[in-house]
């Protein structure tokens, strides 16, 4: 989530990225791929918690720069120095415009996502974390009443 909210992203080739909501909540993190302007196929993969290598994310346009680990801090510093060399109003106004241009969920989709995030057995949230801490596969319920699976929120 922190990386998805960054305006500029620099990584090393060895880095591995994962959106973990699908493993820890009742709804996967689809908004991360959507707000990053990624394709539906990549957004789906991201939402279901698949892992991504830095090189692939760079090829997809999610990362701005991919640099050797020895150059990571100097590259980030050089980018920061460049930003600070710009007129302050240009830097602030451009950042505001770019953030406003990011794709976002409309109010109806956001409300639907909120409803879906509560649709399922709340005990699965605790089970996910407990299984992770105990280094074992989780045992999920899915729904407290199995018939609830068919009675989900509607968009």
N, C-alpha and C positions, 0 to 999 in steps of 0.2 A: 504494500500500500504506500509506503514511503517513496519508493522509486516511481510509482505511477503518478504521484503528485509533484514530482520534480519537473522543472522547466527544461533543464539540460541534464543529460545522463551520460556519465563516463563509466566504463567498466573495464575489467581485465578479462581476457579470454577464458580464464578458468572459472569464472563466476557462474553459478547456477541460480536461476530465479524460479520461484513457485508462488502462486496465489493459493494460500492455504484455506480460504473460506470453505471450500467444498468438504474439507476434512474436519472442520471445527464448528461449522454452523449448519443451519438447515437450508441454506441457499449458497450456491457457488458465487465466486467473485466475477460475474460477467461484466460488471461496470468498468473494471480495469481495462480490459481489452477494448471495450466500446469507447471509453473516454480517450484512449490512446489512438483511436482511429484505425484499429487493426481490423482485418477481415473477419467475417462471421466465423469462418472455420478456425482461425487462430483464437478468436475470442472464446469460442466453445472449448477449445483445448485448455485455454487459460482458466476458464470458469470451473472446469472439472479437476483442477489441481495438477495438471501435467507439468513436469519440469521442463525448463527451457535453458539451453546453453546460451551464453552471452553472444557468441558468434551468430546464432540464429536470430536472436532479438535485434542484433545490429543490422542484419540483412533485412529484417522486417520493418526497420525504421523506428523501433522502440528505443534504441540506444543511439546517442549522437556519436560517440567515439568509443573505439575499442583499442586499448593500448596495453603494452606489456606492463606487468605489475611494477617494474622499476620506474615506469614513467607515469603512473597513475596520479600521484599527488602533484607532480610538476605540470601535468596536462590540466588538471582541475584548477591549479593556481593560475596558469596562463589564460584559461578561459575566464576566470574571475577577474584577472587584470584587464582583459579586453573589455569585459562588461563595465568595469569601473572607469575605463577610458572614454566611454560614451557620455554625452550630456545627460545629467540626472533625469531631466524631464523625458527625454527620449527613451531612456531605459525603463522608467516607471510606466510611462504611457504605453509603450510597446508591450511590456509584460501584461498590463491590464487588458489590452486588446487581445493578445494571444490567449490568455486564460478565458476570456469571454467567448472566443472562437472554438474552444474545445467542445467536442460532442458531449452531450449530457443527456440523462434520462429526463423525459418530460414528466410532469407531475403525475399523470395517470400511471406511467410505467413505474415511477418511484413508489407510488402507493401500492401497486401490484406486487412489487418486489418486497415491500414491507410486510404485506399479508403473507406472501410465500415464505418469508423468513421465519414465520411463526407456525407454519403448516407442517406438523410432524411431532414426533415424541420429543418433548423437551429433554427427556432423560438421555437422548442420544448426544446432546451437547456435552454433558458431563462424562458420558461413556467414552467419547472421542478423546477427551483430555486425559481421563484416567488410564485408558489403554496406552496412550502415548507415554505417559509417565511410567507405567509399569512395563513398557517395551513388549507389548503383546498385541495381537490383532483385536480390533474392537468387535463387540457383539452388539449390533444395533437392533432396535425394536421397529423403527420406521414410523409407525403411528400407534398411539395408545389403543385406538379402535381401528382395526385393519380396513374397515369400510370408509374411514376418513380419506384414504388414498384417492378415492373417486369423488370425494366431496371437497376438493381443493378450491382455493380462491379462483375467480374467473376474471379475465381482463376484458 
